[in-house]
Amino acid sequence: MMTAVHPAAIDAALPSLDAEVACEAIACSHPEHQCQTPARWRIRMHGARDEADHRAARCSTFALPVCDPHLGDLKRVVADDLARHNHPLRCTGCGAEFAQVSDVILEVHPL
């Protein structure tokens, strides 16, 4: 015999679609180093996901929820790195060339 699942039980088990999403721009996992500002953007970018990947020259293209301040910081850091060189930057992991910010930060979508 089948038992019906109560709708309230289903609602309680599902995550809230209105819940705030945490900003994950900081690669450090220490609780004191986490951003407290809710993410407003989902970016897709190329690079190292964390310090271990950076040291090992491992890269990937990944999605990351970020807040307004960290999106601005990421854009500024990439733009500053590009401005310091008179040639495209090269990814140490895969060798891809980056001549502009949009070569690194590939997409920005509102959450």
N, C-alpha and C positions, 0 to 999 in steps of 0.2 A: 504494500500500500504506500502511495506517495504522500508525503506531507508537504503542504504549501509553506513556502518561506514567507514570513511576514515582511511586508514592504519596509517597515521601520528597521528591521535587521539588515536589509540590503543597504539602505541609506546610511546606517551607522558604519558599515564595513567599507564603504567607498570614501575616497578622499574628497574633501570639499573642493569644488571647482572654483570657489571664490577665495580660497586660502592664498596668503601671500607666499611668494616664492623667494627663497633666500638667494642673495647675491653670492656667487661662487667665484668671483674674480681673484680672490686670494688663494694661492696654491698651497699655502701652509695649512695643515689640518689641526693645529693647536687651537683650542677653543677661544683663547684670548686674542687670537689674530683673525677672527672671523668678522666679516662685514655685517653690521646690524641693519643696514638699509635694505629694504625689499628690492628685489630685482624688478626692473621695468622692461628689460630687453632680453631677447635671446639672440646671441651672436653666434655666427659660425666663423671660426678662424683657424689659421694654420699656425702650428708652433708646437712647443713642448707643453704638455699638460701640467707638469710640476717640475720641481728642482731636480729630482732624480732623472727624469726624461731629458732635461736640459743638459745635465752632466754627462749622460750617456749618448748624447746627440741623437735622441729618438724624437721624431716629430709625428704629428698626425693632424688631420682636419677634424675639429670637434665643435660641438655646440656647448654654449656656456650661458647661464642666466646671469645678467649683471645689472647693477643699479646705474642710475644716471651718472653719479660721480666717477664710478669705475669705467664706464664706457668712455667718458671724456679722458680719463687718465690713460687708458689703453691706446686711444687714437693719438694722444699727445706723445706717448713714449715711442710709438712706431714712427710718427712723423719726425720726431727729434732724431731717432736713429738714422732715418733716411737722409735727413738734412746734413748730418755729420759726414756723410760720404758723398763723393761725386760720382758714384757708380751704384748700380743696383746691389742690394744686399743679397746674400746667398744663404739659404737654409743649411745649417750644418748637418741636418739629418738626411735630407733627400736631394739637396742641391738646387732646389727651386729658387728662381730669382724673384726678388721683390723690389719693384721700382716705385710703388705708391702704396698708400695706406690700404687701399682696397685689395691689394694683392695678399695682405695678411688677414685683415678683417673682411671676410668675404661677403657676409650678409648680416643685416641688423633688422630684427623684427620685434614689434611691440608684443609684450605678453598679454 
